[in-house]
Amino acid sequence: MTDLAPLRRALLSVSDKTGLVDLARALAERGVELLSTGGSAQALRDAGLEVRDVADVTGFPEMMDGRVKTLHPVVHGGLLARRDLDGHRDAMVEHNIGPIDLLVVNLYPFEETVAKGGDYAACIENIDIGGPAMIRSAAKNHAFVTVVTDVEDYDAVLAELDANDGQTTMALRQRLAQTAYARTAAYDTAVSTWMAGAIDQNEPRRRSFSGTFKQTMRYGENSHQSAAFYTDGTNRPGVATAVVHQGKALSYNNINDTDAAFELVAEFDPADGPAVAIIKHANPCGVARGNTLLEAYKNAFDCDRTSAFGGIVALNQPLDEETAKAITEIFTEVVIAPGASDAAKAVFAAKKNLRLLTTEALPDPKEPITTYRQVAGGMLVQDKDTGYVGMDDLKVVTKVAPTDEQMADLLFAWKVAKHVKSNAIVYVKDKATVGVGAGQMSRLDSALIAAKKAERMAEAMELAQPLTIGSAVASDAFFPFADGLLEAAAAGATCVIQPGGSMRDDEVIAAADEAGIAMVFTGMRHFKH
């Protein structure tokens, strides 16, 4: 392989024409011959540039509505021919194949067509064939050919031509070839994923995954782990699509926790009033509604003030100045909201390390999404937990039925429990969490920990009694024994929401009746590991 490769002839055929004319003009000024196709060629001619149609080079016109135009030996021979082999050079001369030293291609907008809700026929027609074929040919022959698939790389190619007397380096060509193969892989991934859904193949025999680099992390979960952030191309509101207004770069753990916080607060429709979630290590340490965002924040903060320090705050409505001032009273890592007032941004401006992220909307908690988790030697794939339980879905199983106020708190607690690592126990009073037990190996231990936290907060706030007195409690899965329920009752809970389904349901129901508390079954669990 040679290091420097001259660039004398370029083929430009792009769907996204951003920067195309400027690139082509810069190449022409450097003496590069331009080849092109269809709309790209027309755009270059309209800009006054001299360009040769690929159809003139191949001797075959574009046909079949453009499906066949670059799938020709003259094109692929020009891309694949090794310039250092006599046999390849002889074949080029014999068959009148000119070398193509630069290929600039971006693909038909398949992903955009799917995102806009295109029907089956429209999506099929936007599957590019010639583009990926040319990209793969050029990338394979990167010893001699430069391949560009991203607009972001145009300037890098021009800079190399200037620095190396009209030639590109092997290092650049290798990097661009890797990017090119990743692009065709991502494109095929988008097509295969869409097609699996279109034909109702929930478990296709082969599945692929792709991502686009967004940023390098200083480190991963720990300082000895390298990490990076990749986006998946979807437009779901959240940390990947948010605008970062200030603060240092987000860390691996920041991104993970911010995602957890925003997905949780999105469970609470802003039309029903303000809601705030405070997250620490992917678990909520306080969630609350209020008449104002400020009230919701204070109620969430009062659930566990200690854990809230250094946490992530998510809001379901645009951040206002008063709430921003309250948030800055303690150290907070990240705040994410569907918008923020200029006054709120000004408050945060004095806190240089605090990151403020805004989105245009909340994520839809009912939107069907596929989630992935890597394990040794494979990948676990499942639907996102979009399970929803409403008032009409609940079954009262005790002698005492919940009041309307209790039912509201039970449903609130159930929404929060969905986002707490299992085993999860959540105490709620007046639409605010007052105790959260997360991630324990025993449901009993989660109930104990949540109650103990409430007791400590009562002492810190100089309350006469813990706020778990008179609370509603949610369990993300059934109580296998009555002990967890009895611990919740001992903490002062007066009503319980749980899936049911245990072999000992009758025993647990009897214990609830004996304690005089109401209990409802959801018929659905919310394990989160």
C-alpha positions as CSV (number, residue, x, y, z in Angstrom):
1,M,0.0,0.0,0.0
2,T,1.2,3.5,-0.8
3,D,0.8,6.4,1.7
4,L,-0.1,9.3,-0.7
5,A,-2.7,8.8,-3.4
6,P,-3.3,11.4,-6.1
7,L,-6.8,12.8,-6.6
8,R,-7.5,13.6,-10.2
9,R,-11.1,12.3,-10.8
10,A,-14.1,12.4,-8.5
11,L,-17.6,10.9,-8.6
12,L,-20.2,12.9,-6.6
13,S,-23.7,11.5,-6.2
14,V,-25.5,12.6,-3.1
15,S,-29.1,12.8,-1.8
16,D,-28.3,15.4,0.8
17,K,-26.7,18.2,-1.2
18,T,-25.6,20.3,1.8
19,G,-22.1,21.7,0.9
20,L,-22.1,19.9,-2.5
21,V,-21.5,22.9,-4.7
22,D,-18.8,24.3,-2.4
23,L,-17.0,21.0,-2.4
24,A,-17.2,20.5,-6.1
25,R,-16.0,24.0,-6.8
26,A,-13.1,23.6,-4.5
27,L,-12.2,20.3,-6.3
28,A,-12.5,21.8,-9.7
29,E,-10.2,24.7,-8.7
30,R,-7.6,22.0,-7.8
31,G,-7.9,20.5,-11.2
32,V,-10.1,17.5,-10.3
33,E,-12.4,16.2,-13.0
34,L,-16.0,15.9,-11.9
35,L,-18.4,13.0,-12.6
36,S,-22.0,13.0,-11.3
37,T,-25.5,11.6,-11.7
38,G,-29.1,12.9,-11.9
39,G,-29.9,15.7,-9.5
40,S,-26.4,16.1,-8.2
41,A,-25.1,16.8,-11.8
42,Q,-27.9,19.3,-12.4
43,A,-27.1,21.1,-9.1
44,L,-23.5,21.4,-10.2
45,R,-24.4,22.7,-13.7
46,D,-26.8,25.2,-12.2
47,A,-23.8,26.5,-10.2
48,G,-21.8,26.9,-13.4
49,L,-19.5,24.0,-12.9
50,E,-18.4,21.6,-15.6
51,V,-19.5,18.1,-14.8
52,R,-19.7,14.9,-16.8
53,D,-22.7,12.5,-16.5
54,V,-21.9,9.0,-15.4
55,A,-24.2,7.8,-18.2
56,D,-21.9,9.3,-20.7
57,V,-18.9,7.5,-19.1
58,T,-20.7,4.1,-19.0
59,G,-22.5,4.4,-22.3
60,F,-25.7,3.4,-20.6
61,P,-28.5,5.8,-19.7
62,E,-30.2,5.9,-16.3
63,M,-33.1,3.6,-16.4
64,M,-35.9,2.0,-14.4
65,D,-36.7,5.2,-12.6
66,G,-33.1,5.7,-11.6
67,R,-32.8,2.2,-10.1
68,V,-30.0,1.4,-12.5
69,K,-27.3,4.1,-13.2
70,T,-24.1,3.4,-11.4
71,L,-24.2,-0.4,-11.3
72,H,-21.7,-0.8,-14.1
73,P,-18.2,-2.2,-14.6
74,V,-16.9,1.2,-15.7
75,V,-17.9,2.7,-12.4
76,H,-16.9,-0.2,-10.1
77,G,-13.8,-0.9,-12.1
78,G,-12.7,2.7,-11.7
79,L,-13.2,2.3,-7.9
80,L,-11.8,-1.2,-7.4
81,A,-8.8,-1.2,-9.7
82,R,-5.5,-1.5,-7.9
83,R,-3.2,1.0,-9.4
84,D,-0.1,-1.0,-8.4
85,L,-1.0,-4.2,-10.4
86,D,-0.2,-4.5,-14.1
87,G,-3.1,-6.8,-14.7
88,H,-5.6,-4.3,-13.2
89,R,-4.0,-1.4,-15.2
90,D,-4.2,-3.5,-18.4
91,A,-7.8,-4.3,-17.9
92,M,-8.6,-0.7,-17.4
93,V,-7.0,0.2,-20.7
94,E,-8.6,-2.7,-22.6
95,H,-12.1,-1.9,-21.4
96,N,-11.7,1.9,-21.4
97,I,-12.1,2.2,-17.6
98,G,-10.9,5.5,-16.1
99,P,-9.8,5.6,-12.4
100,I,-12.1,7.2,-9.9
101,D,-10.0,8.6,-7.0
102,L,-12.6,10.2,-4.9
103,L,-16.2,9.0,-4.2
104,V,-18.6,11.3,-2.5
105,V,-21.9,9.6,-1.8
106,N,-24.6,9.9,0.8
107,L,-27.6,7.6,0.6
108,Y,-31.3,7.9,-0.3
109,P,-33.2,9.3,2.7
110,F,-34.6,5.9,3.9
111,E,-34.4,6.8,7.6
112,E,-36.1,10.1,7.1
113,T,-38.8,8.4,5.0
114,V,-39.6,6.0,7.8
115,A,-39.5,8.8,10.4
116,K,-42.1,10.8,8.4
117,G,-44.4,7.8,8.4
118,G,-43.9,6.8,4.8
119,D,-45.9,3.8,3.6
120,Y,-44.4,0.5,2.6
121,A,-44.0,1.3,-1.1
122,A,-42.4,4.7,-0.3
123,C,-39.9,3.1,2.1
124,I,-39.0,0.4,-0.4
125,E,-38.3,3.0,-3.1
126,N,-36.0,4.9,-0.7
127,I,-33.7,1.9,-0.2
128,D,-30.5,2.9,-1.9
129,I,-28.7,0.1,-3.9
130,G,-26.1,1.8,-6.1
131,G,-24.8,4.1,-3.4
132,P,-23.9,1.3,-0.9
133,A,-22.4,-0.8,-3.7
134,M,-20.1,2.1,-4.7
135,I,-19.2,3.0,-1.1
136,R,-18.2,-0.6,-0.4
137,S,-16.1,-0.8,-3.6
138,A,-14.3,2.5,-2.8
139,A,-13.8,1.6,0.9
140,K,-12.3,-1.8,0.0
141,N,-9.8,0.0,-2.3
142,H,-8.9,2.7,0.2
143,A,-5.2,2.1,-0.6
144,F,-5.9,4.3,-3.7
145,V,-9.4,5.7,-3.3
146,T,-10.8,8.3,-0.9
147,V,-14.5,7.7,0.0
148,V,-16.6,10.3,1.8
149,T,-20.1,9.6,3.2
150,D,-20.5,12.4,5.7
151,V,-20.7,16.2,4.9
152,E,-18.6,16.7,8.0
153,D,-15.6,15.2,6.2
154,Y,-15.6,17.5,3.2
155,D,-13.2,20.0,4.7
156,A,-10.8,17.3,5.9
157,V,-10.3,16.1,2.3
158,L,-9.7,19.6,1.0
159,A,-7.2,20.3,3.7
160,E,-5.3,17.1,2.9
161,L,-5.2,18.0,-0.8
162,D,-3.7,21.4,0.1
163,A,-1.2,19.9,2.5
164,N,-0.1,17.1,0.2
165,D,0.0,18.6,-3.3
166,G,-3.3,17.2,-4.4
167,Q,-3.0,13.9,-2.6
168,T,-4.6,12.2,0.4
169,T,-2.8,10.2,3.1
170,M,-3.4,6.6,3.9
171,A,-4.4,7.6,7.5
172,L,-7.3,9.7,6.2
173,R,-8.4,7.1,3.7
174,Q,-8.4,4.4,6.3
175,R,-10.5,6.6,8.7
176,L,-12.9,7.5,5.9
177,A,-13.2,3.8,4.8
178,Q,-14.1,2.8,8.4
179,T,-16.7,5.5,8.5
180,A,-18.1,4.4,5.2
181,Y,-18.5,0.8,6.2
182,A,-20.2,1.9,9.4
183,R,-22.6,4.1,7.4
184,T,-23.6,1.2,5.1
185,A,-24.0,-1.1,8.1
186,A,-26.2,1.5,9.9
187,Y,-28.2,1.9,6.7
188,D,-28.8,-1.8,6.4
189,T,-29.6,-1.9,10.1
190,A,-32.3,0.7,9.5
191,V,-33.7,-1.1,6.6
192,S,-33.8,-4.5,8.3
193,T,-35.2,-3.1,11.5
194,W,-38.0,-1.3,9.7
195,M,-38.8,-4.4,7.6
196,A,-39.0,-6.6,10.6
197,G,-41.6,-4.3,12.0
198,A,-43.4,-3.9,8.7
199,I,-43.9,-7.7,8.4
200,D,-44.5,-8.3,12.2
201,Q,-41.3,-10.1,12.8
202,N,-40.8,-9.4,16.5
203,E,-38.0,-11.9,16.8
204,P,-36.1,-11.9,13.5
205,R,-33.4,-14.5,13.1
206,R,-30.8,-11.9,12.5
207,R,-30.8,-8.4,14.1
208,S,-28.3,-5.6,13.9
209,F,-27.6,-2.5,15.9
210,S,-26.0,0.8,15.0
211,G,-25.1,4.2,16.4
212,T,-23.6,7.6,15.5
213,F,-20.8,9.0,17.6
214,K,-21.8,12.1,19.6
215,Q,-19.1,12.6,22.2
216,T,-16.2,11.1,24.1
217,M,-16.6,10.6,27.8
218,R,-13.8,11.5,30.1
219,Y,-14.3,7.9,31.5
220,G,-17.1,5.4,32.0
221,E,-18.7,4.4,35.2
222,N,-15.3,4.4,36.8
223,S,-12.1,6.4,36.0
224,H,-10.3,3.3,34.6
225,Q,-13.0,2.6,32.0
226,S,-13.1,4.4,28.6
227,A,-16.5,5.4,27.2
228,A,-18.3,7.2,24.4
229,F,-21.8,8.3,23.7
230,Y,-23.6,7.2,20.5
231,T,-27.0,8.2,19.3
232,D,-29.4,5.9,17.5
233,G,-31.0,8.3,15.1
234,T,-34.4,8.5,16.7
235,N,-35.9,11.8,17.7
236,R,-37.3,10.8,21.1
237,P,-37.0,13.8,23.5
238,G,-34.3,13.2,26.0
239,V,-30.7,13.5,26.8
240,A,-29.5,12.5,23.3
241,T,-31.5,15.2,21.6
242,A,-31.5,17.9,24.3
243,V,-29.8,21.3,23.9
244,V,-27.0,21.7,26.5
245,H,-27.0,25.4,27.6
246,Q,-24.1,25.4,30.0
247,G,-21.8,23.4,32.3
248,K,-19.0,21.0,31.8
249,A,-19.3,17.9,29.5
250,L,-21.8,15.3,30.6
251,S,-20.2,12.2,32.1
252,Y,-21.3,8.6,31.4
253,N,-23.1,8.4,34.7
254,N,-24.7,11.9,34.1
255,I,-26.2,10.7,30.8
256,N,-27.5,7.5,32.3
257,D,-29.1,9.2,35.3
258,T,-30.5,12.1,33.3
259,D,-32.2,9.6,31.0
260,A,-33.7,7.8,34.0
261,A,-34.9,11.1,35.4
262,F,-36.6,12.4,32.3
263,E,-38.2,9.1,31.5
264,L,-39.7,9.1,35.0
265,V,-41.0,12.6,35.1
266,A,-42.6,12.1,31.7
267,E,-45.0,9.6,33.4
268,F,-46.8,12.7,34.8
269,D,-48.7,14.6,32.2
270,P,-48.0,18.3,32.4
271,A,-51.6,19.1,31.7
272,D,-52.4,17.6,35.1
273,G,-49.9,19.9,36.8
274,P,-46.2,20.3,37.6
275,A,-44.1,17.3,38.5
276,V,-40.4,17.0,39.5
277,A,-38.2,13.9,39.8
278,I,-34.8,13.9,41.6
279,I,-32.6,11.0,40.6
280,K,-29.4,9.6,42.1
281,H,-27.6,6.6,40.6
282,A,-30.6,5.9,38.3
283,N,-33.0,5.6,41.2
284,P,-35.5,8.3,42.3
285,C,-34.8,9.8,45.7
286,G,-37.8,12.1,45.4
287,V,-40.8,12.6,43.1
288,A,-43.7,14.9,43.6
289,R,-46.5,16.9,42.1
290,G,-47.4,20.4,43.2
291,N,-49.5,23.4,42.4
292,T,-46.3,25.0,41.1
293,L,-42.9,23.7,39.9
294,L,-41.3,25.2,43.0
295,E,-43.8,23.4,45.3
296,A,-43.2,20.1,43.4
297,Y,-39.5,20.5,43.7
298,K,-39.6,21.2,47.4
299,N,-41.9,18.2,48.0
300,A,-39.6,15.9,46.0
301,F,-36.5,17.3,47.8
302,D,-38.1,16.6,51.2
303,C,-38.4,12.9,50.5
304,D,-34.6,12.4,50.8
305,R,-32.6,15.6,51.1
306,T,-29.3,13.8,51.7
307,S,-29.5,11.7,48.5
308,A,-30.6,14.7,46.5
309,F,-27.2,16.3,46.9
310,G,-25.3,15.9,43.6
311,G,-28.4,14.5,41.9
312,I,-30.3,15.0,38.7
313,V,-33.4,17.1,38.5
314,A,-36.1,16.5,35.8
315,L,-39.2,18.7,35.4
316,N,-42.3,18.0,33.3
317,Q,-42.8,21.8,32.5
318,P,-40.4,24.6,31.5
319,L,-38.1,25.7,34.2
320,D,-38.9,29.0,35.9
321,E,-36.8,31.5,37.8
322,E,-38.1,30.6,41.3
323,T,-37.6,26.9,40.9
324,A,-34.1,27.5,39.4
325,K,-33.2,29.5,42.5
326,A,-34.3,26.7,44.8
327,I,-32.4,24.1,42.8
328,T,-29.2,26.1,43.1
329,E,-29.4,26.1,46.9
330,I,-27.7,22.7,46.9
331,F,-25.1,21.1,44.5
332,T,-27.0,19.6,41.5
333,E,-25.3,17.9,38.6
334,V,-27.9,18.2,35.8
335,V,-31.3,19.8,35.3
336,I,-33.4,18.7,32.3
337,A,-36.8,20.2,31.3
338,P,-38.9,20.8,28.3
339,G,-37.7,24.4,28.1
340,A,-36.5,27.1,30.4
341,S,-37.1,30.8,30.8
342,D,-34.4,33.3,30.2
343,A,-34.6,34.3,33.9
344,A,-34.0,30.7,34.9
345,K,-31.0,30.4,32.6
346,A,-29.6,33.6,34.1
347,V,-29.9,32.0,37.6
348,F,-28.0,29.0,36.4
349,A,-25.3,31.0,34.7
350,A,-23.7,31.7,38.0
351,K,-23.3,27.9,38.5
352,K,-20.7,27.1,35.9
353,N,-20.6,23.3,36.6
354,L,-24.3,22.8,36.6
355,R,-25.6,21.5,33.3
356,L,-28.9,22.7,32.0
357,L,-30.5,20.7,29.2
358,T,-33.7,21.5,27.5
359,T,-35.9,19.6,25.1
360,E,-38.8,20.6,22.9
361,A,-41.1,18.0,24.5
362,L,-41.4,15.2,26.9
363,P,-40.9,11.6,25.8
364,D,-44.1,9.6,25.4
365,P,-44.1,6.9,28.1
366,K,-46.5,4.8,26.0
367,E,-44.4,4.9,22.8
368,P,-43.2,1.4,21.8
369,I,-39.4,1.2,21.9
370,T,-37.0,-1.6,21.7
371,T,-34.3,-1.8,24.5
372,Y,-31.0,-3.6,24.4
373,R,-28.6,-4.9,27.1
374,Q,-25.3,-6.6,26.4
375,V,-24.4,-9.9,28.2
376,A,-21.4,-12.1,27.7
377,G,-21.6,-13.4,24.1
378,G,-24.9,-11.8,23.2
379,M,-27.6,-9.2,23.5
380,L,-30.9,-9.2,25.4
381,V,-33.6,-7.4,23.4
382,Q,-37.1,-6.5,24.7
383,D,-39.9,-4.0,24.4
384,K,-39.6,-1.0,26.7
385,D,-41.9,-1.2,29.7
386,T,-44.8,0.9,28.6
387,G,-47.2,-0.8,30.8
388,Y,-50.0,1.5,32.0
389,V,-52.5,0.9,34.8
390,G,-55.5,3.2,35.2
391,M,-58.3,3.3,37.8
392,D,-60.5,0.9,35.9
393,D,-57.7,-1.7,35.8
394,L,-57.4,-2.0,39.6
395,K,-59.0,-4.8,41.6
396,V,-59.8,-4.2,45.2
397,V,-59.0,-7.4,47.1
398,T,-59.5,-6.3,50.7
399,K,-62.6,-5.7,52.9
400,V,-61.7,-2.0,53.0
401,A,-61.6,-0.1,49.7
402,P,-59.3,2.9,49.1
403,T,-60.8,6.3,49.2
404,D,-60.5,8.6,46.1
405,E,-57.5,10.4,47.7
406,Q,-55.8,7.1,48.5
407,M,-56.4,5.8,45.0
408,A,-54.7,8.9,43.5
409,D,-51.6,8.3,45.8
410,L,-51.6,4.6,44.9
411,L,-51.5,5.3,41.2
412,F,-48.8,8.0,41.7
413,A,-46.7,5.4,43.7
414,W,-47.2,2.8,41.0
415,K,-45.9,5.2,38.3
416,V,-42.8,5.9,40.4
417,A,-42.2,2.2,41.3
418,K,-42.0,1.4,37.6
419,H,-38.7,3.4,37.5
420,V,-37.2,2.1,40.8
421,K,-34.7,-0.8,40.6
422,S,-36.2,-4.0,41.9
423,N,-37.1,-5.0,44.5
424,A,-38.9,-1.7,44.7
425,I,-41.0,-0.3,47.6
426,V,-42.4,3.3,47.3
427,Y,-44.3,5.2,50.0
428,V,-46.4,8.2,48.8
429,K,-48.4,10.8,50.6
430,D,-50.3,13.7,49.0
431,K,-48.7,13.0,45.6
432,A,-45.2,13.0,46.8
433,T,-42.8,10.2,47.6
434,V,-41.9,10.0,51.3
435,G,-39.8,6.9,51.2
436,V,-38.1,4.8,48.5
437,G,-36.5,1.4,48.9
438,A,-34.6,0.3,45.8
439,G,-32.6,-2.6,44.5
440,Q,-32.6,-4.9,47.5
441,M,-32.5,-8.7,47.3
442,S,-35.5,-8.9,49.6
443,R,-38.7,-6.9,49.3
444,L,-38.8,-6.8,53.1
445,D,-35.5,-5.0,53.2
446,S,-36.7,-2.5,50.7
447,A,-39.8,-1.8,52.8
448,L,-37.5,-1.4,55.9
449,I,-35.0,0.9,54.2
450,A,-37.7,3.1,52.8
451,A,-39.4,3.5,56.2
452,K,-36.0,4.1,57.9
453,K,-35.3,6.9,55.4
454,A,-38.6,8.5,56.2
455,E,-37.9,8.4,59.9
456,R,-34.6,10.1,59.3
457,M,-36.2,12.8,57.2
458,A,-38.8,13.4,59.9
459,E,-36.0,14.0,62.4
460,A,-34.2,16.3,60.1
461,M,-37.3,18.3,59.4
462,E,-38.3,18.2,63.1
463,L,-41.7,16.6,62.3
464,A,-43.8,15.0,64.9
465,Q,-43.9,11.7,63.0
466,P,-42.7,10.2,59.7
467,L,-44.6,11.1,56.6
468,T,-45.2,7.4,56.0
469,I,-48.0,7.6,58.5
470,G,-51.1,7.6,56.4
471,S,-49.3,6.9,53.2
472,A,-49.9,4.7,50.2
473,V,-47.3,2.1,49.3
474,A,-46.5,0.5,46.0
475,S,-44.6,-2.8,45.4
476,D,-43.3,-3.3,41.9
477,A,-44.0,-7.1,42.1
478,F,-46.1,-9.3,44.4
479,F,-45.4,-9.8,48.1
480,P,-44.3,-13.4,48.3
481,F,-45.0,-13.4,52.0
482,A,-47.0,-11.1,54.3
483,D,-43.9,-9.8,56.1
484,G,-43.2,-7.0,53.5
485,L,-46.8,-5.8,53.7
486,L,-46.8,-5.9,57.5
487,E,-43.6,-3.8,57.5
488,A,-45.3,-1.2,55.4
489,A,-48.3,-1.2,57.7
490,A,-46.0,-0.8,60.7
491,A,-44.5,2.2,58.9
492,G,-48.0,3.7,58.8
493,A,-49.2,2.8,55.3
494,T,-52.9,2.7,55.0
495,C,-53.2,1.3,51.5
496,V,-51.2,-0.9,49.1
497,I,-50.9,-1.4,45.4
498,Q,-49.2,-4.5,44.0
499,P,-49.5,-6.8,41.1
500,G,-50.8,-9.9,42.9
501,G,-50.2,-13.4,41.6
502,S,-48.3,-14.9,44.5
503,M,-49.0,-18.4,45.7
504,R,-49.6,-16.8,49.1
505,D,-52.0,-14.0,47.9
506,D,-54.7,-15.2,50.3
507,E,-52.2,-15.0,53.2
508,V,-51.2,-11.4,52.2
509,I,-54.8,-10.3,51.7
510,A,-55.7,-11.7,55.1
511,A,-52.8,-9.8,56.7
512,A,-54.0,-6.6,55.0
513,D,-57.5,-7.2,56.3
514,E,-56.3,-7.9,59.8
515,A,-54.2,-4.6,59.7
516,G,-57.3,-2.7,58.4
517,I,-55.6,-1.5,55.3
518,A,-56.9,-1.4,51.7
519,M,-55.1,-3.2,48.9
520,V,-55.6,-3.3,45.1
521,F,-54.0,-5.6,42.6
522,T,-52.8,-4.3,39.2
523,G,-52.3,-7.7,37.4
524,M,-49.0,-6.2,36.1
525,R,-45.6,-6.0,37.5
526,H,-42.8,-3.5,36.9
527,F,-39.4,-5.3,37.4
528,K,-36.5,-3.1,36.6
529,H,-33.0,-4.6,36.8
